[in-house]
Amino acid sequence: MKFSTKEDLDAPIDKVFEVLADFEMIERAAMRRGVELQRTDILVKPDVGASWHAKFRMRGKPREVNIAITVYDPPNEMVVRSQLQGVESETQIELVALSRQQTRLSVVADLKPTTLSARLLVQSLKMARNKLNRRFRERVSDYARDLQDRAARL
């Protein structure tokens, strides 16, 4: 099951990617939301192989997810792969410079079930595809505005 959207930002591509790859800030934001996050790599700076293990509660149940950066190509692309209870997801984030001060952010998320129960979950998600697409676009749009604001402060 795939979700995709694009947003245009009023910020240079280098600054947008710098904010996008600020993993420490993302870690702090996740912990503020109650996520127990543990870095599982030994990298000093962002690169392929950066990985985390996270624990959180969603809909009253404890969840665990493993997250890893599989592609890291500044300032153009980053791919994040995660695995959560039988569902593997791959999120591709691409940046394209439209001009010196404008950047297009493209996000594609692909969910793939690996177990029978995960297949049932993904199948039920397909029934609500329009609502989920709208939510995905709204969340990416909110994140894009945040990226733009933080890039402007650099």
PyMOL commands that place a pseudoatom at each C-alpha (Angstrom):
pseudoatom trace, name=CA, resn=MET, resi=1, chain=A, elem=C, hetatm=0, pos=[0.000, 0.000, 0.000]
pseudoatom trace, name=CA, resn=LYS, resi=2, chain=A, elem=C, hetatm=0, pos=[1.534, 3.288, -1.109]
pseudoatom trace, name=CA, resn=PHE, resi=3, chain=A, elem=C, hetatm=0, pos=[1.015, 6.866, -0.040]
pseudoatom trace, name=CA, resn=SER, resi=4, chain=A, elem=C, hetatm=0, pos=[2.634, 9.806, -1.777]
pseudoatom trace, name=CA, resn=THR, resi=5, chain=A, elem=C, hetatm=0, pos=[2.536, 13.594, -1.766]
pseudoatom trace, name=CA, resn=LYS, resi=6, chain=A, elem=C, hetatm=0, pos=[4.563, 16.657, -2.742]
pseudoatom trace, name=CA, resn=GLU, resi=7, chain=A, elem=C, hetatm=0, pos=[5.022, 20.035, -1.082]
pseudoatom trace, name=CA, resn=ASP, resi=8, chain=A, elem=C, hetatm=0, pos=[6.864, 23.142, -2.233]
pseudoatom trace, name=CA, resn=LEU, resi=9, chain=A, elem=C, hetatm=0, pos=[8.975, 24.962, 0.349]
pseudoatom trace, name=CA, resn=ASP, resi=10, chain=A, elem=C, hetatm=0, pos=[10.314, 28.507, 0.308]
pseudoatom trace, name=CA, resn=ALA, resi=11, chain=A, elem=C, hetatm=0, pos=[13.804, 27.535, 1.437]
pseudoatom trace, name=CA, resn=PRO, resi=12, chain=A, elem=C, hetatm=0, pos=[17.075, 26.476, -0.235]
pseudoatom trace, name=CA, resn=ILE, resi=13, chain=A, elem=C, hetatm=0, pos=[17.546, 22.721, -0.736]
pseudoatom trace, name=CA, resn=ASP, resi=14, chain=A, elem=C, hetatm=0, pos=[20.750, 22.577, 1.371]
pseudoatom trace, name=CA, resn=LYS, resi=15, chain=A, elem=C, hetatm=0, pos=[19.064, 24.105, 4.408]
pseudoatom trace, name=CA, resn=VAL, resi=16, chain=A, elem=C, hetatm=0, pos=[15.974, 21.928, 4.041]
pseudoatom trace, name=CA, resn=PHE, resi=17, chain=A, elem=C, hetatm=0, pos=[18.112, 18.775, 3.920]
pseudoatom trace, name=CA, resn=GLU, resi=18, chain=A, elem=C, hetatm=0, pos=[20.163, 19.961, 6.904]
pseudoatom trace, name=CA, resn=VAL, resi=19, chain=A, elem=C, hetatm=0, pos=[16.988, 20.320, 8.982]
pseudoatom trace, name=CA, resn=LEU, resi=20, chain=A, elem=C, hetatm=0, pos=[15.600, 17.048, 7.621]
pseudoatom trace, name=CA, resn=ALA, resi=21, chain=A, elem=C, hetatm=0, pos=[18.771, 15.203, 8.675]
pseudoatom trace, name=CA, resn=ASP, resi=22, chain=A, elem=C, hetatm=0, pos=[18.914, 16.705, 12.181]
pseudoatom trace, name=CA, resn=PHE, resi=23, chain=A, elem=C, hetatm=0, pos=[18.382, 13.339, 13.849]
pseudoatom trace, name=CA, resn=GLU, resi=24, chain=A, elem=C, hetatm=0, pos=[19.101, 14.645, 17.360]
pseudoatom trace, name=CA, resn=MET, resi=25, chain=A, elem=C, hetatm=0, pos=[16.242, 17.135, 17.083]
pseudoatom trace, name=CA, resn=ILE, resi=26, chain=A, elem=C, hetatm=0, pos=[13.930, 14.406, 15.765]
pseudoatom trace, name=CA, resn=GLU, resi=27, chain=A, elem=C, hetatm=0, pos=[14.955, 12.127, 18.656]
pseudoatom trace, name=CA, resn=ARG, resi=28, chain=A, elem=C, hetatm=0, pos=[14.178, 14.867, 21.215]
pseudoatom trace, name=CA, resn=ALA, resi=29, chain=A, elem=C, hetatm=0, pos=[10.786, 15.538, 19.597]
pseudoatom trace, name=CA, resn=ALA, resi=30, chain=A, elem=C, hetatm=0, pos=[9.898, 11.827, 19.728]
pseudoatom trace, name=CA, resn=MET, resi=31, chain=A, elem=C, hetatm=0, pos=[10.918, 11.564, 23.393]
pseudoatom trace, name=CA, resn=ARG, resi=32, chain=A, elem=C, hetatm=0, pos=[8.769, 14.601, 24.244]
pseudoatom trace, name=CA, resn=ARG, resi=33, chain=A, elem=C, hetatm=0, pos=[5.828, 12.646, 22.813]
pseudoatom trace, name=CA, resn=GLY, resi=34, chain=A, elem=C, hetatm=0, pos=[6.501, 9.710, 25.134]
pseudoatom trace, name=CA, resn=VAL, resi=35, chain=A, elem=C, hetatm=0, pos=[8.521, 7.489, 22.787]
pseudoatom trace, name=CA, resn=GLU, resi=36, chain=A, elem=C, hetatm=0, pos=[11.344, 5.477, 24.376]
pseudoatom trace, name=CA, resn=LEU, resi=37, chain=A, elem=C, hetatm=0, pos=[14.066, 5.793, 21.768]
pseudoatom trace, name=CA, resn=GLN, resi=38, chain=A, elem=C, hetatm=0, pos=[17.426, 4.075, 21.659]
pseudoatom trace, name=CA, resn=ARG, resi=39, chain=A, elem=C, hetatm=0, pos=[20.082, 4.675, 19.016]
pseudoatom trace, name=CA, resn=THR, resi=40, chain=A, elem=C, hetatm=0, pos=[21.410, 1.308, 17.801]
pseudoatom trace, name=CA, resn=ASP, resi=41, chain=A, elem=C, hetatm=0, pos=[24.342, 2.450, 15.673]
pseudoatom trace, name=CA, resn=ILE, resi=42, chain=A, elem=C, hetatm=0, pos=[27.696, 4.059, 16.445]
pseudoatom trace, name=CA, resn=LEU, resi=43, chain=A, elem=C, hetatm=0, pos=[27.729, 6.714, 13.729]
pseudoatom trace, name=CA, resn=VAL, resi=44, chain=A, elem=C, hetatm=0, pos=[28.877, 10.198, 14.693]
pseudoatom trace, name=CA, resn=LYS, resi=45, chain=A, elem=C, hetatm=0, pos=[27.098, 12.020, 11.884]
pseudoatom trace, name=CA, resn=PRO, resi=46, chain=A, elem=C, hetatm=0, pos=[24.012, 11.210, 9.780]
pseudoatom trace, name=CA, resn=ASP, resi=47, chain=A, elem=C, hetatm=0, pos=[24.657, 8.551, 7.138]
pseudoatom trace, name=CA, resn=VAL, resi=48, chain=A, elem=C, hetatm=0, pos=[23.512, 5.183, 5.796]
pseudoatom trace, name=CA, resn=GLY, resi=49, chain=A, elem=C, hetatm=0, pos=[23.285, 2.738, 8.685]
pseudoatom trace, name=CA, resn=ALA, resi=50, chain=A, elem=C, hetatm=0, pos=[21.902, 5.146, 11.275]
pseudoatom trace, name=CA, resn=SER, resi=51, chain=A, elem=C, hetatm=0, pos=[19.335, 3.138, 13.216]
pseudoatom trace, name=CA, resn=TRP, resi=52, chain=A, elem=C, hetatm=0, pos=[17.008, 3.271, 16.213]
pseudoatom trace, name=CA, resn=HIS, resi=53, chain=A, elem=C, hetatm=0, pos=[14.777, 1.033, 18.307]
pseudoatom trace, name=CA, resn=ALA, resi=54, chain=A, elem=C, hetatm=0, pos=[11.633, 2.715, 19.616]
pseudoatom trace, name=CA, resn=LYS, resi=55, chain=A, elem=C, hetatm=0, pos=[8.938, 1.726, 22.104]
pseudoatom trace, name=CA, resn=PHE, resi=56, chain=A, elem=C, hetatm=0, pos=[5.640, 3.568, 22.452]
pseudoatom trace, name=CA, resn=ARG, resi=57, chain=A, elem=C, hetatm=0, pos=[1.947, 3.076, 23.167]
pseudoatom trace, name=CA, resn=MET, resi=58, chain=A, elem=C, hetatm=0, pos=[-0.562, 3.370, 20.354]
pseudoatom trace, name=CA, resn=ARG, resi=59, chain=A, elem=C, hetatm=0, pos=[-4.268, 2.800, 20.821]
pseudoatom trace, name=CA, resn=GLY, resi=60, chain=A, elem=C, hetatm=0, pos=[-3.604, 1.469, 24.306]
pseudoatom trace, name=CA, resn=LYS, resi=61, chain=A, elem=C, hetatm=0, pos=[-1.106, -1.195, 23.236]
pseudoatom trace, name=CA, resn=PRO, resi=62, chain=A, elem=C, hetatm=0, pos=[2.671, -1.231, 23.540]
pseudoatom trace, name=CA, resn=ARG, resi=63, chain=A, elem=C, hetatm=0, pos=[4.446, -1.144, 20.162]
pseudoatom trace, name=CA, resn=GLU, resi=64, chain=A, elem=C, hetatm=0, pos=[8.061, -1.582, 19.128]
pseudoatom trace, name=CA, resn=VAL, resi=65, chain=A, elem=C, hetatm=0, pos=[9.646, -0.448, 15.882]
pseudoatom trace, name=CA, resn=ASN, resi=66, chain=A, elem=C, hetatm=0, pos=[13.094, -0.720, 14.342]
pseudoatom trace, name=CA, resn=ILE, resi=67, chain=A, elem=C, hetatm=0, pos=[14.115, 2.163, 12.081]
pseudoatom trace, name=CA, resn=ALA, resi=68, chain=A, elem=C, hetatm=0, pos=[17.130, 2.459, 9.765]
pseudoatom trace, name=CA, resn=ILE, resi=69, chain=A, elem=C, hetatm=0, pos=[18.435, 4.882, 7.166]
pseudoatom trace, name=CA, resn=THR, resi=70, chain=A, elem=C, hetatm=0, pos=[19.093, 2.873, 3.980]
pseudoatom trace, name=CA, resn=VAL, resi=71, chain=A, elem=C, hetatm=0, pos=[19.828, 5.702, 1.522]
pseudoatom trace, name=CA, resn=TYR, resi=72, chain=A, elem=C, hetatm=0, pos=[21.467, 8.994, 2.461]
pseudoatom trace, name=CA, resn=ASP, resi=73, chain=A, elem=C, hetatm=0, pos=[22.311, 11.257, -0.474]
pseudoatom trace, name=CA, resn=PRO, resi=74, chain=A, elem=C, hetatm=0, pos=[22.603, 14.912, 0.648]
pseudoatom trace, name=CA, resn=PRO, resi=75, chain=A, elem=C, hetatm=0, pos=[20.920, 17.153, -0.394]
pseudoatom trace, name=CA, resn=ASN, resi=76, chain=A, elem=C, hetatm=0, pos=[18.721, 15.046, -2.675]
pseudoatom trace, name=CA, resn=GLU, resi=77, chain=A, elem=C, hetatm=0, pos=[17.327, 11.953, -1.006]
pseudoatom trace, name=CA, resn=MET, resi=78, chain=A, elem=C, hetatm=0, pos=[16.908, 9.928, 2.147]
pseudoatom trace, name=CA, resn=VAL, resi=79, chain=A, elem=C, hetatm=0, pos=[15.190, 6.551, 2.530]
pseudoatom trace, name=CA, resn=VAL, resi=80, chain=A, elem=C, hetatm=0, pos=[14.004, 5.321, 5.917]
pseudoatom trace, name=CA, resn=ARG, resi=81, chain=A, elem=C, hetatm=0, pos=[13.046, 1.680, 6.407]
pseudoatom trace, name=CA, resn=SER, resi=82, chain=A, elem=C, hetatm=0, pos=[11.115, 0.538, 9.461]
pseudoatom trace, name=CA, resn=GLN, resi=83, chain=A, elem=C, hetatm=0, pos=[9.571, -2.635, 10.782]
pseudoatom trace, name=CA, resn=LEU, resi=84, chain=A, elem=C, hetatm=0, pos=[6.596, -2.632, 13.133]
pseudoatom trace, name=CA, resn=GLN, resi=85, chain=A, elem=C, hetatm=0, pos=[4.851, -5.860, 14.130]
pseudoatom trace, name=CA, resn=GLY, resi=86, chain=A, elem=C, hetatm=0, pos=[4.792, -7.601, 10.770]
pseudoatom trace, name=CA, resn=VAL, resi=87, chain=A, elem=C, hetatm=0, pos=[4.575, -4.474, 8.622]
pseudoatom trace, name=CA, resn=GLU, resi=88, chain=A, elem=C, hetatm=0, pos=[7.663, -3.228, 6.833]
pseudoatom trace, name=CA, resn=SER, resi=89, chain=A, elem=C, hetatm=0, pos=[7.604, 0.303, 5.550]
pseudoatom trace, name=CA, resn=GLU, resi=90, chain=A, elem=C, hetatm=0, pos=[9.937, 2.215, 3.311]
pseudoatom trace, name=CA, resn=THR, resi=91, chain=A, elem=C, hetatm=0, pos=[9.675, 5.992, 3.199]
pseudoatom trace, name=CA, resn=GLN, resi=92, chain=A, elem=C, hetatm=0, pos=[11.490, 7.789, 0.418]
pseudoatom trace, name=CA, resn=ILE, resi=93, chain=A, elem=C, hetatm=0, pos=[12.068, 11.513, 0.905]
pseudoatom trace, name=CA, resn=GLU, resi=94, chain=A, elem=C, hetatm=0, pos=[13.304, 13.398, -2.140]
pseudoatom trace, name=CA, resn=LEU, resi=95, chain=A, elem=C, hetatm=0, pos=[14.232, 17.045, -2.446]
pseudoatom trace, name=CA, resn=VAL, resi=96, chain=A, elem=C, hetatm=0, pos=[14.444, 18.876, -5.767]
pseudoatom trace, name=CA, resn=ALA, resi=97, chain=A, elem=C, hetatm=0, pos=[15.676, 22.453, -6.107]
pseudoatom trace, name=CA, resn=LEU, resi=98, chain=A, elem=C, hetatm=0, pos=[13.081, 24.450, -8.033]
pseudoatom trace, name=CA, resn=SER, resi=99, chain=A, elem=C, hetatm=0, pos=[15.145, 27.629, -7.712]
pseudoatom trace, name=CA, resn=ARG, resi=100, chain=A, elem=C, hetatm=0, pos=[17.770, 28.999, -5.339]
pseudoatom trace, name=CA, resn=GLN, resi=101, chain=A, elem=C, hetatm=0, pos=[15.079, 29.695, -2.725]
pseudoatom trace, name=CA, resn=GLN, resi=102, chain=A, elem=C, hetatm=0, pos=[12.499, 26.999, -3.469]
pseudoatom trace, name=CA, resn=THR, resi=103, chain=A, elem=C, hetatm=0, pos=[12.581, 23.257, -2.877]
pseudoatom trace, name=CA, resn=ARG, resi=104, chain=A, elem=C, hetatm=0, pos=[10.084, 20.541, -3.718]
pseudoatom trace, name=CA, resn=LEU, resi=105, chain=A, elem=C, hetatm=0, pos=[9.668, 17.855, -1.051]
pseudoatom trace, name=CA, resn=SER, resi=106, chain=A, elem=C, hetatm=0, pos=[8.339, 14.497, -2.307]
pseudoatom trace, name=CA, resn=VAL, resi=107, chain=A, elem=C, hetatm=0, pos=[7.433, 11.782, 0.186]
pseudoatom trace, name=CA, resn=VAL, resi=108, chain=A, elem=C, hetatm=0, pos=[6.470, 8.223, -0.780]
pseudoatom trace, name=CA, resn=ALA, resi=109, chain=A, elem=C, hetatm=0, pos=[5.626, 5.676, 1.913]
pseudoatom trace, name=CA, resn=ASP, resi=110, chain=A, elem=C, hetatm=0, pos=[5.150, 2.017, 1.002]
pseudoatom trace, name=CA, resn=LEU, resi=111, chain=A, elem=C, hetatm=0, pos=[3.695, -0.451, 3.527]
pseudoatom trace, name=CA, resn=LYS, resi=112, chain=A, elem=C, hetatm=0, pos=[4.316, -4.167, 3.022]
pseudoatom trace, name=CA, resn=PRO, resi=113, chain=A, elem=C, hetatm=0, pos=[2.836, -6.807, 5.314]
pseudoatom trace, name=CA, resn=THR, resi=114, chain=A, elem=C, hetatm=0, pos=[5.074, -9.737, 6.247]
pseudoatom trace, name=CA, resn=THR, resi=115, chain=A, elem=C, hetatm=0, pos=[2.653, -11.783, 8.366]
pseudoatom trace, name=CA, resn=LEU, resi=116, chain=A, elem=C, hetatm=0, pos=[-0.927, -12.925, 7.974]
pseudoatom trace, name=CA, resn=SER, resi=117, chain=A, elem=C, hetatm=0, pos=[-2.221, -10.613, 10.707]
pseudoatom trace, name=CA, resn=ALA, resi=118, chain=A, elem=C, hetatm=0, pos=[-0.344, -7.723, 9.108]
pseudoatom trace, name=CA, resn=ARG, resi=119, chain=A, elem=C, hetatm=0, pos=[-1.948, -8.554, 5.759]
pseudoatom trace, name=CA, resn=LEU, resi=120, chain=A, elem=C, hetatm=0, pos=[-5.364, -8.336, 7.380]
pseudoatom trace, name=CA, resn=LEU, resi=121, chain=A, elem=C, hetatm=0, pos=[-4.405, -4.973, 8.889]
pseudoatom trace, name=CA, resn=VAL, resi=122, chain=A, elem=C, hetatm=0, pos=[-3.179, -3.567, 5.581]
pseudoatom trace, name=CA, resn=GLN, resi=123, chain=A, elem=C, hetatm=0, pos=[-6.272, -4.913, 3.824]
pseudoatom trace, name=CA, resn=SER, resi=124, chain=A, elem=C, hetatm=0, pos=[-8.503, -3.108, 6.323]
pseudoatom trace, name=CA, resn=LEU, resi=125, chain=A, elem=C, hetatm=0, pos=[-6.460, 0.067, 5.802]
pseudoatom trace, name=CA, resn=LYS, resi=126, chain=A, elem=C, hetatm=0, pos=[-7.187, -0.142, 2.085]
pseudoatom trace, name=CA, resn=MET, resi=127, chain=A, elem=C, hetatm=0, pos=[-10.889, 0.200, 2.897]
pseudoatom trace, name=CA, resn=ALA, resi=128, chain=A, elem=C, hetatm=0, pos=[-10.160, 3.629, 4.415]
pseudoatom trace, name=CA, resn=ARG, resi=129, chain=A, elem=C, hetatm=0, pos=[-7.631, 4.602, 1.732]
pseudoatom trace, name=CA, resn=ASN, resi=130, chain=A, elem=C, hetatm=0, pos=[-9.106, 8.040, 0.933]
pseudoatom trace, name=CA, resn=LYS, resi=131, chain=A, elem=C, hetatm=0, pos=[-9.187, 9.097, 4.565]
pseudoatom trace, name=CA, resn=LEU, resi=132, chain=A, elem=C, hetatm=0, pos=[-5.643, 7.799, 5.126]
pseudoatom trace, name=CA, resn=ASN, resi=133, chain=A, elem=C, hetatm=0, pos=[-4.371, 9.566, 1.975]
pseudoatom trace, name=CA, resn=ARG, resi=134, chain=A, elem=C, hetatm=0, pos=[-5.862, 12.835, 3.223]
pseudoatom trace, name=CA, resn=ARG, resi=135, chain=A, elem=C, hetatm=0, pos=[-4.282, 12.378, 6.663]
pseudoatom trace, name=CA, resn=PHE, resi=136, chain=A, elem=C, hetatm=0, pos=[-0.923, 11.522, 5.111]
pseudoatom trace, name=CA, resn=ARG, resi=137, chain=A, elem=C, hetatm=0, pos=[-1.007, 14.659, 2.945]
pseudoatom trace, name=CA, resn=GLU, resi=138, chain=A, elem=C, hetatm=0, pos=[-1.997, 16.812, 5.951]
pseudoatom trace, name=CA, resn=ARG, resi=139, chain=A, elem=C, hetatm=0, pos=[0.822, 15.439, 8.118]
pseudoatom trace, name=CA, resn=VAL, resi=140, chain=A, elem=C, hetatm=0, pos=[3.430, 15.876, 5.394]
pseudoatom trace, name=CA, resn=SER, resi=141, chain=A, elem=C, hetatm=0, pos=[2.135, 19.399, 4.763]
pseudoatom trace, name=CA, resn=ASP, resi=142, chain=A, elem=C, hetatm=0, pos=[2.461, 20.249, 8.476]
pseudoatom trace, name=CA, resn=TYR, resi=143, chain=A, elem=C, hetatm=0, pos=[5.961, 18.756, 8.546]
pseudoatom trace, name=CA, resn=ALA, resi=144, chain=A, elem=C, hetatm=0, pos=[6.908, 20.700, 5.401]
pseudoatom trace, name=CA, resn=ARG, resi=145, chain=A, elem=C, hetatm=0, pos=[5.826, 23.975, 7.031]
pseudoatom trace, name=CA, resn=ASP, resi=146, chain=A, elem=C, hetatm=0, pos=[7.901, 23.093, 10.085]
pseudoatom trace, name=CA, resn=LEU, resi=147, chain=A, elem=C, hetatm=0, pos=[10.916, 22.251, 7.886]
pseudoatom trace, name=CA, resn=GLN, resi=148, chain=A, elem=C, hetatm=0, pos=[10.510, 25.556, 6.058]
pseudoatom trace, name=CA, resn=ASP, resi=149, chain=A, elem=C, hetatm=0, pos=[10.308, 27.536, 9.315]
pseudoatom trace, name=CA, resn=ARG, resi=150, chain=A, elem=C, hetatm=0, pos=[13.365, 25.854, 10.813]
pseudoatom trace, name=CA, resn=ALA, resi=151, chain=A, elem=C, hetatm=0, pos=[15.355, 26.180, 7.565]
pseudoatom trace, name=CA, resn=ALA, resi=152, chain=A, elem=C, hetatm=0, pos=[14.610, 29.921, 7.543]
pseudoatom trace, name=CA, resn=ARG, resi=153, chain=A, elem=C, hetatm=0, pos=[16.203, 30.217, 11.000]
pseudoatom trace, name=CA, resn=LEU, resi=154, chain=A, elem=C, hetatm=0, pos=[19.524, 28.664, 9.863]
for i in range(1, 154): cmd.bond("trace and resi %d" % i, "trace and resi %d" % (i + 1))
show_as sticks, trace
zoom trace
